[in-house]
Amino acid sequence: MHNLKTISRLFDMRADFVSAHPYGSGHINDTYCAYYDAAGLRIRYIHQRINHNVFKNPIHLMENVDRVTKHSLALLLEQGHPEAYRRTLTCLPAIDGKPYAIDSEGNVWRTYPFIERARGYDVLETTEQAYQAAKAFGEFQKLAAGLPGERLHETIPHFHHTRNRFLTLLEAIKNDSHQRVHEVGAEIDFIRSREADCSRIVDLIASGQIPERVTHNDTKLNNVLLDDVTAEGVCVIDLDTTMPGSALYDFGDMVRTAVPKLAEDSTDLSNMDLKMDMFQALLNGYSQSATFLNDAEKSHLAFAGKLLTLECSIRFLTDYLQGDVYFKIKTPSQNIDRCRNQIAFVKALERRMPELEERSNKLFSL
C-alpha cells in the first residue's frame, strides 16, 4: 500500500487527510478511497495511481480525461443540471494546477471527488440496470460529441481497429511461436471466413460515412454508477481508454458483455444464446440519449455487437498463439476457451441478426 498521506500533499485538497484503504475490483490501476476532514465535515476522494506499464503515456491519458470531463461539466452547468458535479468525474488539481501529480518515484496520480450514493454492478441483475447503463453511456458520448480543439490522444493505438487485430492474428498464425496452430484449425477457419466483417466499420469511418467520435472504448456495465435509491445511471467512470473511436464500438461492447446467456469463461457452449430482453433494454436506453447518431451509425448498431464479439475472439486466439502474454489466465486453456465462447456468441448473433436489426431499425425509425 502506498503512503496516501504523502500522496494527498501533492493535491490541492483543502481538507485534512484522515485515512485511506484500497478500493474497487479493478486489476490495472491502484485505487484508494481516502477520508478527509473538511472543517468538521467528513468527505471522501478517490486517489488512483495510473499503471504506466499498461498506459505507456499517462500524461497524454490525463490530458484526455481532463479535457473530456471539463467539457462535460461545462455543458451540464450550462444546462442548469441540478447534479452537474455528480454526473461526470472531475479531476481535483494538483498543487501546481495540473490534473495529475507525479510522486517521488515517478508514478502518476489523479484524484476524483467520490461519487456518493451510487455504485457499479459487476453482474447485471435486471433489464432496468441495462437500460440505465446504456442511457448513461449515450449521455457520455453526447456530452463529448462537441469537444472542441485538437484530436484526443490515442492512449492505446488502434484499440478497436478490428482489421489490425485480424492482421496481428495472421502474423501469430504464421509465426506459431508456441506450436499451437495445429490445435485451433476450426477457430482460425471461422475467423478467416469473416475477414470482410473486420474492415466494415473502419472502412465506413475512412469514407466519412461514419464519423470519428470521442468514445469510452471500455463499456463494461460496471463502468456506470447507478443511484442507490432511484437506480438511475449517474456517472460513467474508468475513462482511461477515452479517445477517438466509433460510437458503434461502445454500443457493440455493451452487447458483447450484457446480452450473452453464458458467462465469458463458460465452456459448456451448447446453450449459448441471446438475452433478447437485455438487448432490447440496451437499445431502449441508448436511444434515449444517443440522439446525435447519423443513419449509417444507427443501421449498424446490431452489427456492432457481432463485430466487437468477433474482435474479442480474435484477441483471445492471438494471445493463445503467442503464449498467453496479455490476458491473465488461471488454466493453460483459458484463452482458447474464451475464444470459443466468443465464437459461439458470434454464431448466436448471426442466427438472430435479422431480428436484432429489425428491433434496432424500428426503434430508430429506419
N, C-alpha and C positions, 0 to 999 in steps of 0.2 A: 504494500500500500504506500502510495506517495504521501509526502508531508503536505496535506491540504492547507494547513495554516500558512505555510510558506507560500504555496501557490496563490492563496487568497490575496496576499500582499501585492501580487502582480496586477490586480484588477482594482478598478475604482469602485469598491464595494459600498462605501458609505454606511457600513454596518460592521459589527464586531463578530468575528468568527467564533463559533461555539463548538461544533463537532462535524464530522463527516463520515460517511460509510459508502462502500461500493454499492452501485445501484444498477438495476436492469439486468436483462438477459443477453445483451449484445456480446459478440465474440471478437470484435475488431478493435474498437477504441476502449480506453479505460474511463469508465463513467462513475462519478461520485455524486451523491446527494449531500449537500452541505447546509447546515443550520447556522443562521446568523441572528444576532440581536440588533434590531434597528430601533433605537430609542425606546426599548421596552417591548417592541413587537417582534415575535419570533417569525422569521421568514426563511424560505428555502431557495437555494440556487442549485443548478446542475453545473459541475465542472467536468470537462472532458479533455483527456489527452488524446490527440489525434495520432493514429497509428501510421507513422511515416514509412513503415515497411510495405503497407498496402497502398497508401496515398503518397506517392513519391514527391509531390509538391504541395504540402499542406498550406502554404501561404496562398497559392492560387485557389485552393479549395475554400479557404476562409474568405477570400475576396469575392468568390461566387456567392457564398452563403450571406455575407454582409450586404451585397447589392440586392439580392432577391428579397431578403427579409426587410430591409429598409424600404424598398419599393412597395412591398405588400402592406407594411404598416402604414405608409403614407396614404395609400388608396383606402384602407379601412378607416383611417381617421377622416379622410376627405368625405367618405360616405356617411360619416357620423355613426359608425358601428359602436354599439354600447360596450362591446367586449373586444375592442381592437387589439389590445395588448395580450389577450388570451387566444386570439385566433391566428397568431403567427409567432414563431420563435423570434426572439430579439437578442442580439449579441450585446452583452454588457461590455463596455470598453475597458481596455487595459489602461494602466496609469499613463501610458503615452498616447492614448486616444485610439489606438488600433483595435480592431475587433478580435484580436488574439494576443496572447503573450507567450514569450519564449523563456523557459526556465534555464537554470544554470547548466543543465545537461543537454540543452538544445531541443528539448521537447516543446511542441506547440500545443498550447492550451486555449480553450474557449470557455465562456461562462454564459449560461442562459438563466433568466428567471424561471423558477419552477412553475409549470402549468398546474395549478391546483384543481382539485375536484374533478379529475379526468384521468383515464388510464387507457393503455393499449391492451389488446387481447391477442394472445398467440394463436388461439383457435377460435374461429367464428362460431358463435352459438346460435345465431338467428339470422334470418334474411334481413331484418331491420338493421343489424350491425353492418351487413354487407352494403345495404343501401346508403347508410350514413358514411361509411368509409369511402365508397365510390364518389359520393357527392363532395366529400371533403377534398379528395384528390383533384376532382374537377375544379373546385374553388381555388385550389393552389395553382393549377395551371392557368386559370382565368386571371388571377391576380398578377401572375408573372408574364402574361401574354404581351403586355405593353412595356416590358422592361426597356428603358432607354439605354443608349450607349453602345459600346462595342460588344461583340460576341463574348459570351461567357467562356471561361477556360474549360477544356475537356479534362476533367480530373482523372478519368480513365479513358484514354483514347479508343474510339471505335467500340465502346462498351456494348451497344446493341446493334452493331453493324453485322447483321446475320451473314452476309456474303463473306466478310472477312473471317468470321467464325468457321464457315464452311471450308474456306481455303486453308485455314490452320489445321482443320481436321485432315484434309487431304495430305498435308505435309506430315502429320503424325502417322498416317497410314503408310506413307512412303518410307519413313524412317524406321518404323516398327521397333523402336528402341528397347522395348521390353518383351518382344516376341509374343504379342497378344493378338495380332491381327487375325490369326487363324481361328481365334475363339469367337469372333464377333462379326462374321461374314454377313449374317442376316441383318444386323443393325446397320452395318455400313451400306448394304444394298438399299435398305429402307430410306436412309438419309440421302444417298445419291439420287434416288428416284424423285426426290423433292427438291432438287437443286434449284429449279426455277423459282420456287417459293422464297428462297433465301434472298433473292435480289429484288423482290417485288416492291417492298416499301422504300428501300434505299434508291431504287430507280425512280420512283414517284417523287421522292424528295429532290433528286438530281434534276428532274424535268420541271420542277416547280409546281407540280400538281398538288403536292402535299407540302405545306410549309414546315421549315425547321422551327421548333418552339423551345421554350425553356421547360424542361420536364424533370420529374423527380428521379426516374430511372430505377427505383427500388420500391415498387408499390406493394410490398407485403402489407397485409391488412393490419399488422401490429404497428405499422408506422403512422397510424392515425390514432390520436387520443379521443376517446368518446366520453362525453359528460357523464359523471357518476349518477346524476338524477334523471336527466332527460334522455340520455343515450345518444344525443346529437353529436355528430362529428365536429370536434372543436378545433384541433390543430394538427397539421401534418408535421412530423418530426423526421430525424435522420436525413439531413439534407446533403450528405457528403457527396452523393452522385448527382446532385442537381447541376445540370449542364445542358448544352444543346442536344436536342433529340426530336423524336416524334411523339405527339400525344398518344398515338396508337401503341407505342411501346408501354406506356404507363397503363393503359386500359388492358392491353394484352396480358401483362404480368398479373394484373388483378384476376383475370380469368384463370390463368395458369395456377394460381395459388388458392383461389376460393371455390372453384367450380368442380374439380375432380372429386369423385366419390371415395377415392382411396388416397391415403397419405403418400407423400413423395417417396418414402422409403419402403412402401409396401411391395412385397414380392409376389403375392398371390393376386395376379392381374386378371383373372377370369371374370371378375365383376366390375372391371373398370368402366365407368360411365360418367355422365354429367349430372350435377345437381342443377336441374333446369330452373328451379326456384331461385337459386343463388345467382345464376346468370341473369335472370330477369331482374333481380334486385340490384345487381351491379349496373345494368342498363338504365333502370329507372333512376337510380341515384346520380349516375354520371350525367344523364341527360338534363337533370335539373340545373346543373352548374356549367356544363361544357357547351355553352351556347355560342362559343366562338369558333367551333369546328366548321370547316367547309364541307361540301358534299362528298369530295373524294375521301376525306377522313371518315366521315360518317359511314360511307359504304364499305369501309374496310375494318370496322370495329370487330365483327365476328372473326374475320380472317386473322386479326391481330392476336387473338387468343391462341390460334393454331401456330402462328409464326413464333411467338415467344416460347411456346412449349417445345417446338422443334428446335429452336436455338438452344434451349436448355439441354435437350437430349444431345445435341452436338457438343456442348461444353463438357458434359459428363463423359461422353465417349472419348473425346480428345484427352481429357485428364487421365482416363483409364489407360489409354495407349501410351501416354507419356510417363506413366509410373505414379499416378496419384500425387501430383506435386502442388495442386491448387486447392481442391476441396478437401476438408477434413473427413477422414473415414474411420469407421470403427471395425470394419471387417475388410478383408482383401478384395471382396467382390462388390463392395458398396457402390462404387461409382458406376459400374456396368449395370448393377441392379437399378440404380436411379435412372440411368439412360433408358433401360427397358420400360420402366414405369412411365417415363415421359413419352416414349414412343406409343405406348398403349393409350395414353390420353390423346395424343395426336390422332390416332385411329378413331377414337371415340368422337372427337370433334369433327373429323371428316365425315363420319356416318351421319352426324346430325347437323352438318353445316347448312343445308337448306332451311331447316327450322331456325337455326341461330340467325341466319341472315334475314329471314322473314320477320322475326321478332325485332331485330335491330332496325331494319328499314321502315317497319311500321311505326316504331316509336319515334324515329327521327324524320318521319314523313317523306321518305324517299320513294 
